[in-house]
Amino acid sequence: MKAVVLHEYGGPSKLKYEDFEDPKPGPGEVLVRVAASSVNPVDYKMRSGAAKERFPVAFPGILGRDVSGLVREVGEGVTGFAPAQRVMALAHATYAELTVVKADELTLVPEGLDLVEAAALPLVSLTGEQLISRGTGIKQGETVLISGAMGSVGRAAIFTAKKAGATVIAGVKKSQLDAAKELGADEVVALDDKEAMAKVGFMDAVADTVGGETGEMLLGKVKQGGVFASVVGPPPGAKLHPTVKIVPVMAVPDPVKLAEMAAEVVAGRYKIPIDRMLPLAEAADGQVAAEKGGIGKVLLLA
């Protein structure tokens, strides 16, 4: 098969589109013919070596967490999946024409959802959902501020929090205030506007996707006994807030919840914007585009 292979840490040019040995499905696994993957921040952090403490790459390695495609072959003991079925998952080594996924981490792509566009959903949808459900544990009637709300993870978090009945404040950049009105939050606030942030009262929880100084500033907005959940690690001053529960969140596969989020996309109640679609061979360009920032996903078509 063709795959995008990383032989050493470094810049985007280290991603090489080349021949790689076909993976084989073992017991309980499914071989998927990849239709598309997508670029996530963890991908370029792994490529550069910035994430090697948490996510080391075994060279030569294949990056990628999102996959949508067709079942090519099922391993021993697999039931519920058959060749040619449309599937999606939060997986590993998906910058390739073929990838192996554990059957219990795979779900069907619902009718009405484009197979390629389905690749935009797994990591960001599950991260945002778990940031709220497992991280903040926010309940009906409580208030949560979601930072980086215009991003894909932020959008998933807003959707999940609203579904739970929470009052949602979308934290965005001042330049994004008008665009953020589409997010469906109860309130929108500019995180980079000190005057506006000074008017924000204490809240039950913060769901943070930004970190750094912004995260530290928001930590001070959580009431005593509240929760600060983050996908980017605790803020520098976390120890100065002993009455706030700090919860780190890292997405784990959840095919049932992924199927639910995909169904919401089909129903038109939830959406992850797509910025561009590129051939898998142009993965390096895709990472460059994604690393510059924006509000849409970059998909890699295999």
C-alpha positions in Angstrom: 0.0 0.0 0.0 0.9 3.7 -0.2 1.3 5.5 3.1 2.7 8.7 4.6 5.7 7.5 6.6 7.7 9.3 9.2 11.3 8.2 9.6 12.5 10.8 12.1 11.2 13.8 14.0 11.2 17.2 12.2 9.3 19.5 9.9 6.5 18.7 7.4 9.1 17.6 4.8 9.9 14.6 7.0 6.5 13.1 5.9 7.3 10.7 3.0 4.6 9.3 0.7 5.9 5.8 -0.1 5.3 2.1 -0.2 4.7 0.4 3.1 3.9 -3.2 4.0 0.2 -3.9 4.1 -1.2 -4.4 7.6 -3.0 -7.7 8.4 -6.0 -8.0 10.7 -5.5 -10.2 13.7 -8.2 -11.7 15.9 -10.9 -9.1 16.8 -9.6 -6.7 14.2 -10.9 -5.3 10.9 -8.9 -4.2 7.9 -10.2 -1.0 6.5 -9.6 0.5 3.0 -9.2 4.1 3.9 -11.3 6.7 2.1 -10.1 9.6 4.2 -8.2 10.6 7.3 -7.9 14.1 8.8 -5.2 16.3 10.3 -5.3 16.9 14.0 -2.9 19.0 16.2 -1.6 15.8 17.8 -0.4 14.7 14.3 2.0 17.6 13.8 3.0 17.6 17.4 4.0 13.9 17.0 5.8 14.6 13.8 7.9 17.4 15.2 8.7 15.5 18.4 6.9 18.0 20.6 4.7 15.2 21.9 7.3 12.5 22.1 7.1 12.3 25.9 3.4 11.3 25.8 3.2 9.9 22.2 6.5 8.6 21.0 6.7 7.4 17.4 8.2 4.1 16.6 10.1 4.7 13.4 9.3 4.2 10.6 5.8 5.2 11.7 2.5 6.2 10.3 0.5 9.1 11.9 -3.2 9.7 11.9 -6.1 9.1 14.3 -9.2 9.6 12.2 -10.4 7.1 9.6 -13.4 6.5 7.4 -13.5 3.9 4.7 -14.8 0.5 3.6 -14.3 -2.9 5.4 -11.8 -4.9 3.3 -11.4 -7.9 5.6 -12.4 -9.1 9.1 -10.2 -11.0 11.4 -10.9 -14.1 13.4 -13.8 -13.8 15.8 -15.2 -10.5 14.4 -19.0 -10.3 14.1 -21.1 -7.4 13.1 -18.9 -6.2 10.2 -18.6 -7.4 6.7 -16.6 -6.5 3.5 -17.7 -3.3 1.8 -19.5 -1.8 4.8 -19.0 1.9 5.4 -17.2 2.4 8.7 -15.4 5.1 10.8 -13.3 5.1 13.9 -10.8 6.8 16.2 -7.9 4.7 15.3 -4.1 4.8 14.7 -1.8 4.8 11.6 -4.5 6.2 9.3 -2.3 8.2 6.9 -2.4 5.2 4.7 -4.5 3.3 2.1 -5.1 0.5 4.5 -5.3 0.4 8.3 -6.3 -2.1 11.0 -8.9 -1.1 13.6 -10.1 -3.1 16.6 -13.6 -4.2 15.8 -14.9 -3.0 19.2 -13.7 0.6 18.3 -15.3 0.7 14.9 -18.8 1.9 14.0 -20.9 2.2 10.8 -21.1 5.4 8.9 -24.9 6.3 8.9 -26.8 6.7 5.7 -26.9 10.3 4.7 -23.3 11.1 5.8 -20.7 11.4 3.1 -18.0 8.7 3.6 -15.1 11.1 3.1 -16.6 13.8 5.3 -17.1 11.3 8.1 -13.3 11.3 8.6 -13.6 14.8 10.1 -15.6 13.5 13.1 -13.9 10.9 15.3 -11.2 12.6 17.2 -12.7 16.0 17.6 -16.2 14.8 18.3 -15.1 12.3 20.9 -12.7 14.8 22.5 -15.3 17.5 22.8 -17.9 15.1 24.1 -15.6 13.6 26.7 -14.3 17.0 27.7 -17.8 17.7 28.9 -19.2 14.3 29.9 -16.1 12.9 31.5 -14.2 16.1 32.2 -16.6 18.7 33.6 -19.5 16.4 34.4 -21.7 19.4 33.9 -25.4 19.0 34.6 -28.6 20.7 33.7 -28.8 24.2 35.1 -25.1 24.6 35.6 -22.8 27.0 33.7 -19.7 26.1 31.7 -17.3 28.2 29.7 -15.8 26.5 26.7 -12.5 28.1 25.5 -11.5 27.8 21.8 -15.1 27.5 21.0 -14.7 28.1 17.3 -12.5 25.1 17.0 -13.7 21.6 16.1 -13.3 20.3 19.7 -15.0 23.4 21.1 -18.0 22.9 18.8 -18.4 19.3 19.9 -18.1 20.4 23.5 -20.8 23.2 23.0 -23.2 20.7 21.4 -22.7 18.2 24.2 -23.0 20.7 27.0 -26.2 22.2 25.5 -27.6 18.7 25.1 -26.9 18.1 28.8 -29.0 21.2 29.6 -26.2 23.4 30.7 -25.8 27.2 30.2 -22.9 27.5 27.8 -20.6 30.5 27.4 -18.5 30.2 24.2 -15.0 31.7 24.7 -13.5 33.0 21.4 -11.1 35.6 20.1 -12.4 39.2 19.7 -12.1 38.8 15.9 -14.5 35.8 16.1 -17.4 37.3 18.0 -19.7 37.7 15.0 -18.9 34.3 13.5 -19.4 32.7 17.0 -23.1 33.5 17.0 -23.7 30.4 14.9 -22.3 28.1 17.6 -25.6 27.9 19.5 -24.1 29.0 22.9 -26.1 31.0 25.4 -23.4 33.7 25.5 -20.3 34.5 23.6 -17.3 36.3 25.2 -13.9 37.4 23.8 -11.2 35.8 25.9 -8.7 38.3 24.7 -10.8 41.3 25.9 -9.8 42.0 29.5 -12.7 44.4 30.0 -15.2 41.8 28.8 -13.6 39.0 30.8 -13.7 41.1 34.0 -17.5 41.1 33.7 -17.7 37.3 33.6 -18.7 35.9 37.0 -17.8 32.6 38.6 -19.0 29.5 36.9 -19.5 25.8 37.7 -16.9 24.6 35.2 -14.5 25.5 32.4 -13.8 23.2 29.5 -10.5 24.4 28.2 -9.0 23.7 24.7 -6.5 26.6 24.7 -4.3 26.3 27.8 -1.4 28.7 28.7 -2.2 32.1 30.0 -5.8 31.8 28.8 -6.3 28.7 30.8 -4.8 30.2 33.9 -7.0 33.2 33.6 -10.1 31.0 33.2 -9.1 28.9 36.2 -9.7 31.9 38.3 -13.2 32.1 37.1 -14.2 28.6 38.4 -16.1 28.7 41.7 -15.0 26.8 44.8 -15.8 23.2 44.3 -16.0 23.6 40.6 -14.2 21.8 37.8 -11.5 22.8 35.3 -11.3 20.2 32.6 -8.7 20.5 29.9 -7.4 18.7 26.8 -4.1 20.6 26.9 -3.0 19.9 30.4 -3.4 21.9 33.7 -2.6 25.6 33.7 0.7 26.8 35.2 -1.0 28.1 38.3 -3.2 25.1 39.0 -1.7 24.5 42.5 -2.8 28.0 43.5 -6.5 26.8 43.2 -6.8 23.9 45.6 -10.6 24.1 45.8 -11.0 23.6 42.0 -10.9 20.1 40.7 -8.5 19.8 37.7 -9.4 17.1 35.2 -7.1 16.2 32.3 -9.0 14.7 29.3 -7.6 12.6 26.5 -10.0 11.1 24.0 -10.6 7.4 24.0 -12.5 5.4 21.4 -16.2 5.2 21.9 -18.0 3.8 18.9 -21.5 4.2 20.5 -21.0 7.9 21.2 -19.3 8.4 17.8 -22.4 6.9 16.1 -24.6 9.2 18.1 -22.6 12.3 17.0 -22.6 11.1 13.4 -26.4 10.8 13.5 -26.7 14.3 14.8 -24.7 15.5 11.8 -27.1 13.7 9.5 -30.0 15.3 11.3 -28.4 18.7 10.8 -28.1 19.5 14.5 -24.3 19.2 14.7 -21.6 20.2 12.2 -17.8 20.2 12.0 -16.6 22.6 9.2 -14.2 21.3 6.6 -11.6 23.7 5.3 -10.1 21.6 2.5 -9.6 18.1 1.1 -6.2 17.0 -0.2 -4.7 13.8 -1.6 -3.0 11.7 0.9 0.3 12.3 -0.9 0.0 16.0 0.1 -0.2 15.3 3.8 2.8 17.6 4.5 0.9 20.5 2.9 -2.2 19.5 4.9 -0.3 19.7 8.2 1.2 23.1 7.3 -2.3 24.4 6.6 -3.7 23.0 9.8 -0.8 24.3 11.9 -1.5 27.8 10.7 -4.9 27.6 12.4 -8.4 28.1 11.2 -11.8 26.8 11.9 -12.1 23.9 9.4 -10.7 20.4 9.2 -8.2 19.3 6.7 -9.1 16.0 5.2 -6.6 13.6 3.5 -8.1 11.5 0.7 -6.6 8.1 0.2 
